[in-house]
Amino acid sequence: MGVLTEIDRSAFAAYCQSYARWKEAQEHINSEGATYETENGMQRPNPWVAICNTEQRLMMQAASEFGLTPSARSRIMAASGVGKDDEDEMEALLGGEA
């Protein structure tokens, strides 16, 4: 799609780092659970849950910037004119001017 260029390398590296941290946090949660029991017997959130949530949010924000989500891809395609011929063909079939 031509979205990623040389100048975007550091921004994409940040996405990759967030993905790696999210994956590590998720692995800890999968093995340790989302909560832990304190010495008092109280349940507390596993600190990895907060890390996972933060990295997931950062990763999804970056993914949107790079067109890596369905809605972001549709905006890129619409802005670049992809599918314009298909729209013209549909217009012709419906009796409009192409």
Number of C-alpha atoms within 10 A of each C-alpha: 9 4 9 12 8 7 8 11 11 10 14 19 11 14 22 15 15 22 18 14 19 23 15 15 21 20 14 17 17 10 8 12 14 17 15 14 11 9 7 6 8 9 12 11 12 17 14 21 18 13 17 22 14 14 21 20 14 17 22 16 14 19 16 14 17 19 18 13 14 9 10 15 16 13 12 16 14 12 9 11 10 12 10 12 11 10 12 14 14 14 13 12 11 10 9 10 10 12
